[in-house]
Amino acid sequence: MTNTDNVLGIPLDIALRVIDTVASDRATLKACCLVNRAFSAYAQSRLFRSVKLEVYHTLQLYYRSIDPSTERGRVLGKLTRELSFVCDSHSHLEFARLALRDLVKILPHLPKLDRLELYLRGKDFTLDELAILSRSTSITSLHLHNFNKFGQTNVHDMLASLPQITKLRLDGSAFRIVPGREPLMLVLSELHWYIDLDPSAQELKWLLGESSDLRALSIVSPQEGISRTLPERLLSFVLEQYGRNLHTLRLSDRIDSLDFVQSSCPILSELSLRFWPTSSALATLPRGLTHLALARPNETTANESALRELMSSLGNVPHLQTLTWLTGDGVSSNERTEFRQFCDTRGIKSIEPPPRNHVPIRQKFGPMLVYPAPPGFPWARVRLL
């Protein structure tokens, strides 16, 4: 069947694009696997592309699906590009939780896995498990969750075993350099620090290593409602060494001036500040920005004068195309309307945050039943319950 053939009266290429659009809705995607043979294989490939495992019985079902002793299993294993693996699920009893040994059991059967998200818990990797992990050379993006303050060895073992990663995100309560360990030799294009404690210069240097082409840097505290000031000397030190090719910078802790950001990051195009910037920070916004994200003025700030100061400062950012509000409260409807009109006249797209009761769709790989493929059809039908 060619791309111009029809499926239920719809050109196939359009049907496939519709599947791409609804791929985040797992229930719809599951139904697409069963509706029509013409695009069942494509829908199934999208279903297996991103997988989340957090309980043992689901792991068993998935493992049987990618059984490398069968042609179908080998094909399905090659489809998985993103894997979220939860070892510290608190919503399940201990016997149902996954362990690190379960992860290394399936990794050899996912030869095209690109992005791994791992929720760690206390137990360390064994040497054999680390050896298997080190052979997963297709992984280039790693997202680690570690809320065990004393479980730093696992983090370092993971990073040392995957030297090829270029994108790293760390979530957790703390990060510490394990004494006696050799420095990591990572070459990152993105580093996202979402840890309760601010990093030290030594920790950032340890993680960034030889990252001469860093494109995105986030230093964000996940703790809401806590106002802190990021030491300017720390940020200046990092940006002087790694900011030359930086496109995106995200900060949650206050800084008094952005002047050194302009000089250290000549091609910065996206800046996200999870606070309302001071007058000196607004006056030193990098001129090359195309996207600015800000928290709205809080209840301690005179909103009208603050917004007028922002509008005045945006005149010094001639290339700005998008302004995103990270918080939705603190501004009256009149002030919001006035600012929207200001943006419209300058061709700036203003993006509001989603409503507080908005619940995004979470992708999750549920219990699965595999049915025999129809005659002449190489794919098994997959139904997720």
C-alpha positions as CSV (number, residue, x, y, z in Angstrom):
1,M,0.0,0.0,0.0
2,T,1.4,3.4,-1.0
3,N,1.2,6.6,0.9
4,T,-1.5,7.8,-1.4
5,D,-3.8,4.8,-0.8
6,N,-7.0,5.3,1.2
7,V,-7.9,3.9,4.6
8,L,-11.6,4.2,5.5
9,G,-11.7,7.0,2.9
10,I,-8.7,8.8,4.4
11,P,-5.3,9.0,2.6
12,L,-2.8,6.8,4.5
13,D,-0.3,9.6,5.0
14,I,-2.9,11.7,6.7
15,A,-4.1,8.7,8.9
16,L,-0.5,8.2,10.0
17,R,-0.1,11.8,10.9
18,V,-3.3,11.6,13.0
19,I,-1.8,8.7,14.8
20,D,1.3,10.8,15.6
21,T,-1.0,13.5,17.0
22,V,-2.9,11.2,19.3
23,A,0.1,9.1,20.3
24,S,0.2,10.6,23.8
25,D,-3.3,9.2,24.5
26,R,-2.5,5.6,25.1
27,A,-6.1,4.4,25.0
28,T,-6.6,5.8,21.5
29,L,-3.3,4.4,20.4
30,K,-4.2,1.0,21.6
31,A,-7.5,1.1,19.7
32,C,-5.6,2.1,16.5
33,C,-3.7,-1.2,16.8
34,L,-6.9,-3.1,16.4
35,V,-9.0,-1.1,14.0
36,N,-7.4,-1.5,10.6
37,R,-4.5,-3.6,9.3
38,A,-3.3,-0.8,7.1
39,F,-2.1,1.3,10.0
40,S,-2.1,-1.2,12.8
41,A,1.6,-1.9,12.5
42,Y,2.4,1.8,12.5
43,A,0.2,2.4,15.6
44,Q,1.8,-0.6,17.3
45,S,5.3,0.8,16.7
46,R,4.2,4.1,18.3
47,L,2.8,2.1,21.2
48,F,6.1,0.3,21.9
49,R,8.2,3.4,21.2
50,S,7.7,4.8,24.7
51,V,7.3,2.3,27.6
52,K,6.9,2.8,31.3
53,L,7.4,-0.1,33.8
54,E,6.8,0.2,37.5
55,V,5.4,-3.2,38.7
56,Y,6.7,-6.7,38.3
57,H,3.8,-8.4,36.5
58,T,3.8,-5.7,33.8
59,L,7.6,-6.2,33.4
60,Q,6.9,-9.9,32.8
61,L,4.3,-9.2,30.1
62,Y,6.6,-6.8,28.4
63,Y,9.6,-9.1,28.6
64,R,7.6,-11.9,27.0
65,S,6.6,-9.5,24.2
66,I,10.2,-8.7,23.3
67,D,11.4,-12.3,23.7
68,P,14.5,-12.4,21.5
69,S,14.0,-16.1,20.7
70,T,11.1,-15.1,18.3
71,E,11.2,-12.8,15.2
72,R,8.2,-10.8,16.5
73,G,10.0,-10.3,19.9
74,R,13.1,-9.1,18.2
75,V,11.1,-6.6,16.1
76,L,9.2,-5.3,19.1
77,G,12.4,-4.9,21.1
78,K,13.9,-2.7,18.4
79,L,10.9,-0.4,18.5
80,T,11.4,0.8,22.0
81,R,13.2,4.2,22.0
82,E,12.2,5.5,25.4
83,L,12.0,3.5,28.7
84,S,10.9,4.8,32.1
85,F,11.8,2.3,34.8
86,V,10.5,2.8,38.4
87,C,12.3,1.1,41.2
88,D,11.0,3.2,44.1
89,S,7.2,3.1,43.5
90,H,5.5,3.9,46.8
91,S,2.0,3.0,45.4
92,H,2.9,-0.8,45.3
93,L,3.8,-3.4,47.9
94,E,7.5,-4.4,48.2
95,F,7.1,-7.7,46.4
96,A,5.6,-6.0,43.3
97,R,8.3,-3.4,43.0
98,L,11.0,-3.5,40.4
99,A,14.7,-3.8,41.1
100,L,17.9,-2.8,39.3
101,R,18.4,-6.5,38.3
102,D,15.1,-6.4,36.4
103,L,16.4,-3.4,34.4
104,V,19.6,-5.2,33.2
105,K,17.5,-8.2,32.3
106,I,15.6,-6.3,29.5
107,L,18.3,-3.8,28.4
108,P,20.2,-6.3,26.1
109,H,16.9,-6.8,24.2
110,L,16.4,-3.1,23.5
111,P,19.2,-2.4,20.9
112,K,17.8,1.0,19.8
113,L,16.9,2.4,23.2
114,D,17.8,6.1,23.2
115,R,16.3,7.6,26.3
116,L,16.3,6.0,29.8
117,E,14.5,7.4,32.8
118,L,15.3,5.6,36.0
119,Y,13.8,6.0,39.5
120,L,16.5,4.6,41.8
121,R,16.3,3.1,45.3
122,G,19.0,2.1,47.7
123,K,20.5,-1.1,46.5
124,D,23.7,-0.8,44.6
125,F,24.5,-2.3,41.2
126,T,26.6,-5.4,41.1
127,L,29.7,-5.6,38.9
128,D,27.9,-7.9,36.5
129,E,24.9,-5.6,36.2
130,L,27.3,-2.6,35.5
131,A,28.9,-4.7,32.8
132,I,25.6,-5.2,31.1
133,L,24.6,-1.6,31.5
134,S,27.9,-0.4,29.9
135,R,27.0,-2.4,26.8
136,S,23.8,-0.3,26.3
137,T,25.7,2.0,24.0
138,S,22.6,3.3,22.2
139,I,21.5,5.3,25.2
140,T,22.3,9.0,24.7
141,S,19.7,10.6,27.1
142,L,19.6,9.7,30.8
143,H,17.1,11.0,33.4
144,L,17.9,9.9,37.0
145,H,15.6,10.2,40.0
146,N,17.4,9.6,43.3
147,F,15.8,10.7,46.6
148,N,18.1,8.7,48.8
149,K,20.7,11.1,50.2
150,F,23.0,8.2,50.9
151,G,22.6,6.4,47.6
152,Q,25.1,8.4,45.6
153,T,27.2,5.4,44.5
154,N,24.4,4.2,42.1
155,V,24.3,7.6,40.4
156,H,28.1,7.6,39.8
157,D,28.1,4.0,38.7
158,M,25.3,4.9,36.1
159,L,27.2,7.9,34.8
160,A,30.5,6.1,34.6
161,S,28.9,3.2,32.8
162,L,27.3,5.4,30.1
163,P,30.0,7.8,29.0
164,Q,28.3,8.2,25.6
165,I,25.3,10.1,27.0
166,T,24.9,13.7,25.8
167,K,21.7,14.7,27.7
168,L,21.5,14.3,31.5
169,R,18.8,15.3,33.9
170,L,19.2,14.7,37.7
171,D,16.2,14.9,40.0
172,G,16.4,14.3,43.8
173,S,17.2,15.5,47.2
174,A,21.0,15.7,46.9
175,F,24.0,15.0,44.7
176,R,27.4,14.4,46.1
177,I,30.7,13.4,44.5
178,V,31.7,10.0,45.8
179,P,35.2,10.3,47.4
180,G,37.9,8.4,45.6
181,R,36.1,8.2,42.2
182,E,37.7,9.3,39.0
183,P,36.3,12.4,37.4
184,L,33.5,11.7,34.8
185,M,34.5,12.1,31.2
186,L,31.1,13.2,30.0
187,V,30.6,15.4,26.9
188,L,27.1,16.8,27.4
189,S,24.9,19.0,25.2
190,E,22.3,19.3,27.9
191,L,22.5,19.3,31.7
192,H,19.4,19.7,33.8
193,W,19.8,20.0,37.6
194,Y,16.5,19.6,39.4
195,I,17.8,18.8,42.9
196,D,16.7,20.4,46.2
197,L,20.2,21.7,46.9
198,D,22.1,24.1,44.7
199,P,25.1,22.6,43.0
200,S,28.7,23.6,43.9
201,A,31.2,24.6,41.3
202,Q,33.0,21.4,41.8
203,E,29.9,19.3,41.3
204,L,29.0,21.1,38.0
205,K,32.6,20.8,36.8
206,W,32.5,17.1,37.7
207,L,29.4,16.5,35.7
208,L,30.2,18.8,32.7
209,G,33.8,17.6,32.3
210,E,34.7,18.2,28.6
211,S,31.3,19.5,27.5
212,S,32.6,22.2,25.2
213,D,29.3,22.2,23.1
214,L,26.8,22.6,25.9
215,R,23.5,23.8,24.4
216,A,21.1,23.8,27.4
217,L,21.6,24.3,31.2
218,S,19.0,24.1,33.9
219,I,19.7,24.8,37.6
220,V,16.2,24.5,39.1
221,S,15.1,23.7,42.6
222,P,11.8,21.7,42.6
223,Q,10.9,23.1,46.0
224,E,8.0,25.5,45.6
225,G,7.6,28.8,47.5
226,I,11.2,28.9,48.6
227,S,13.1,32.0,47.5
228,R,16.9,31.7,47.2
229,T,19.7,33.6,45.6
230,L,22.1,31.7,43.3
231,P,25.7,32.8,43.9
232,E,26.6,35.0,40.9
233,R,30.1,33.8,41.2
234,L,29.0,30.2,40.7
235,L,26.9,30.9,37.6
236,S,29.6,33.2,36.2
237,F,32.2,30.5,36.6
238,V,30.1,27.9,34.8
239,L,29.0,30.1,32.0
240,E,32.5,31.4,31.3
241,Q,33.6,27.8,30.7
242,Y,30.6,26.3,29.1
243,G,28.4,29.1,27.8
244,R,29.9,29.9,24.4
245,N,27.4,27.7,22.6
246,L,24.5,27.8,25.1
247,H,21.1,28.3,23.6
248,T,18.9,27.6,26.7
249,L,19.3,28.7,30.3
250,R,16.8,27.9,33.1
251,L,17.1,29.2,36.6
252,S,14.9,29.1,39.7
253,D,17.1,31.0,42.2
254,R,17.3,34.8,42.1
255,I,20.2,36.6,40.5
256,D,20.7,40.3,40.7
257,S,22.0,40.9,37.2
258,L,22.2,39.2,33.8
259,D,25.0,41.3,32.4
260,F,27.5,38.4,32.6
261,V,25.1,36.1,30.9
262,Q,25.1,38.3,27.8
263,S,28.9,38.3,27.7
264,S,29.4,34.6,28.4
265,C,26.5,33.3,26.2
266,P,26.6,35.2,22.9
267,I,24.0,33.0,21.2
268,L,21.6,32.5,24.1
269,S,18.0,32.4,22.6
270,E,15.9,31.0,25.5
271,L,15.9,32.2,29.1
272,S,13.6,30.8,31.8
273,L,13.4,32.5,35.2
274,R,11.1,31.0,37.9
275,F,11.0,34.3,39.7
276,W,10.1,37.9,39.1
277,P,13.4,39.6,38.1
278,T,14.8,42.7,39.8
279,S,15.1,46.0,37.9
280,S,18.8,45.4,37.3
281,A,18.0,41.9,35.9
282,L,15.3,43.2,33.6
283,A,17.7,46.0,32.4
284,T,20.3,43.4,31.4
285,L,18.2,40.8,29.6
286,P,20.3,39.3,26.8
287,R,19.5,41.1,23.5
288,G,19.4,37.9,21.4
289,L,16.5,36.2,23.2
290,T,13.7,34.8,21.1
291,H,11.9,33.1,24.1
292,L,11.6,34.5,27.6
293,A,9.8,32.6,30.4
294,L,9.0,34.4,33.7
295,A,7.1,33.9,36.9
296,R,4.4,36.6,37.4
297,P,4.9,39.3,40.0
298,N,3.9,38.0,43.4
299,E,1.7,39.6,46.0
300,T,4.6,41.6,47.4
301,T,5.2,43.3,44.1
302,A,3.3,46.3,42.7
303,N,1.9,44.5,39.6
304,E,1.1,47.5,37.4
305,S,4.5,49.2,37.8
306,A,6.3,45.8,37.5
307,L,4.6,45.0,34.2
308,R,5.3,48.5,32.9
309,E,9.0,48.0,33.8
310,L,8.9,44.7,31.9
311,M,7.3,46.3,28.9
312,S,10.0,49.0,28.9
313,S,12.8,46.4,29.2
314,L,11.4,44.3,26.3
315,G,12.2,47.2,24.0
316,N,15.9,46.2,24.4
317,V,15.2,42.6,23.3
318,P,14.4,43.2,19.6
319,H,14.2,39.5,18.5
320,L,11.8,38.3,21.2
321,Q,9.1,36.1,19.6
322,T,7.5,34.3,22.6
323,L,6.9,35.2,26.3
324,T,5.7,32.4,28.6
325,W,4.2,33.0,32.0
326,L,5.2,30.2,34.4
327,T,2.6,31.1,37.0
328,G,-1.0,32.1,36.6
329,D,-1.9,34.2,39.6
330,G,-0.9,37.6,40.9
331,V,-2.1,39.7,37.9
332,S,-5.6,41.2,37.4
333,S,-7.6,40.7,34.2
334,N,-7.1,44.4,33.3
335,E,-3.3,44.1,33.6
336,R,-3.3,40.8,31.7
337,T,-5.3,42.4,28.9
338,E,-3.0,45.5,28.7
339,F,0.1,43.3,28.5
340,R,-1.5,41.1,25.9
341,Q,-2.2,44.1,23.8
342,F,1.4,45.3,24.2
343,C,2.6,41.9,23.0
344,D,0.2,41.8,20.0
345,T,1.4,45.1,18.7
346,R,5.0,43.9,18.8
347,G,4.4,40.4,17.3
348,I,5.2,38.7,20.6
349,K,3.3,35.5,21.4
350,S,2.2,35.5,25.0
351,I,1.6,32.0,26.5
352,E,-0.5,31.5,29.6
353,P,0.1,28.5,32.0
354,P,-2.5,25.7,32.0
355,P,-5.3,25.9,34.6
356,R,-4.4,24.6,38.0
357,N,-6.8,21.6,37.7
358,H,-5.3,20.6,34.3
359,V,-4.0,17.0,34.5
360,P,-1.6,16.2,31.6
361,I,-1.9,12.7,30.0
362,R,0.8,10.4,31.3
363,Q,2.1,7.7,29.0
364,K,2.1,4.4,30.7
365,F,2.7,0.9,29.5
366,G,-0.2,-1.2,31.0
367,P,-0.9,-4.9,31.3
368,M,-0.7,-6.4,27.8
369,L,-2.2,-9.3,26.0
370,V,-0.6,-10.4,22.7
371,Y,-2.8,-12.2,20.1
372,P,-1.7,-14.2,17.1
373,A,-1.1,-12.2,14.0
374,P,-3.7,-12.6,11.2
375,P,-2.6,-14.7,8.2
376,G,-0.1,-12.9,6.0
377,F,0.3,-10.1,8.6
378,P,3.7,-10.1,10.4
379,W,2.6,-8.1,13.5
380,A,0.9,-9.4,16.5
381,R,-2.1,-7.5,17.7
382,V,-1.5,-5.8,21.0
383,R,-4.1,-4.9,23.5
384,L,-3.3,-2.9,26.7
385,L,-5.8,-3.2,29.4
